[in-house]
């Protein structure tokens, strides 16, 4: 709920799919957060939801922004292919419920990841939904070489343990936190994912020096 974000200062929006953007306007209006996102997402939120331009900052890919004591760098990540026709066919009752949500948001906005350099110099990289069969590992290698993340947060879903493990080995963070970005939604439309333990085991085999954990909604993890 919005109360959980009441003390937040900064909102980073990775892309314009409804399950990542739909709650942002209400959270922004209920908090003091500033927002950083692609120009497409920023334009949509200002024009459609009336967010004030003074609280929104558009970022390009491979951009660097200083925000108070933080430094943000951006990068492009590769979303898996979404077959909306097959998805709606699996649950016909979902089509009327979800098609408006899918296509009334900036669906084609570029997918943006963020590395945040903290005040003490540690670097946290948010890879949003993580890695899949569309991931271009040369881009992952570029993020690793440029940002040298200490902590990576990324999605782990569907049948992609091998891609998650390969990316973890390339990025080489001290710690990796994996979460499922769509678990309830995927279960609803009949898209089961591999269990979290499969992703953890794959990462440990490919990158034994990376400490890997899985996160659950509402659980706080301290490092």
FENQUIUR-V617564 format. One record per backbone hydrogen bond with DSSP energy under -1.0 kcal/mol. NH is the residue of the N-H (numbers start at 1). CO is the residue of the C=O. Records with the same first field share a line. If there is no record, write none. Layout:
NH=CO + CO
This chain:
4=1
5=2
6=3
8=5
11=34
13=36
20=17
21=17
22=18
24=21
27=23
28=24
29=25
30=26
31=28
34=9
35=55
36=11
37=57
42=38
43=39
44=40
45=41
46=42
47=43
48=44
49=45
51=45
55=52
56=53
57=35
59=37
65=72
67=70
70=67
71=117
72=65
73=115
74=63
75=113
77=111
84=82
87=83
88=84
89=85
90=86
91=87
94=91
95=92
98=94
99=95
102=98
103=99
104=100
107=105
109=106
112=14
113=75
114=126
115=73
116=124
117=71
118=122
121=118
124=116
125=151
126=114
127=153
130=127
135=132
139=136
140=136
141=137
142=138
143=139
144=140
145=141
146=142
147=143
148=144
150=123
151=123
152=175
153=125
154=177
155=128
156=179
164=160
165=161
166=162
167=163
168=164
169=165
170=166
171=167
172=168
174=150
175=150
176=211
177=152
178=213
179=154
186=182
187=183
188=184
189=185
191=186
194=158
198=195
200=196
201=197
202=198
203=199
204=200
205=201
206=202
207=203
210=207
211=174
213=176
215=178
219=216
